[in-house]
């Protein structure tokens, strides 16, 4: 009985949510928080990306990936800044911390510019990358969902 879903993601999760929404009309809208517009830095140095993912615990298996070449090529295939152009007229919210040291706020502007009029962009003064812990970001998400549910 589900008639559609909404995606809200933080960091890479927001970027992947954009890609999913672009390719699935059942997604009613997407909110991305501190999300990169592209994965160029990862595709340029996939070894470092994998090392950091294992150090952070995001990748737990020493055997991952089974095919390093195929895995690293995927970074250049996922292009949130291109995918976001396919989401309109569905609602899009892009939230970014003005003091994000991981993903530049310029990437939020790239996403918003590519999305056009469907995008609601919010830059939170003094906020860093961990927006899931920032009550202002969560309040923006709740308000946006309330505004767009229908």
Secondary structure, 3 states (H helix, E strand, C coil): CCCCEEEEEECHHHHHHHHHHHCCCCEEEEEEECCCCCCHHHHHCHHHHHHHHHHHCCCCCCCCCCCHHHHHHHHHHCCHHHHHHHCCCCEEEEEEECCCCCCCHHHHHHHHHHHHHHEEEEEECCCCCCHHHCHHHHHHHHHHHHHHCC
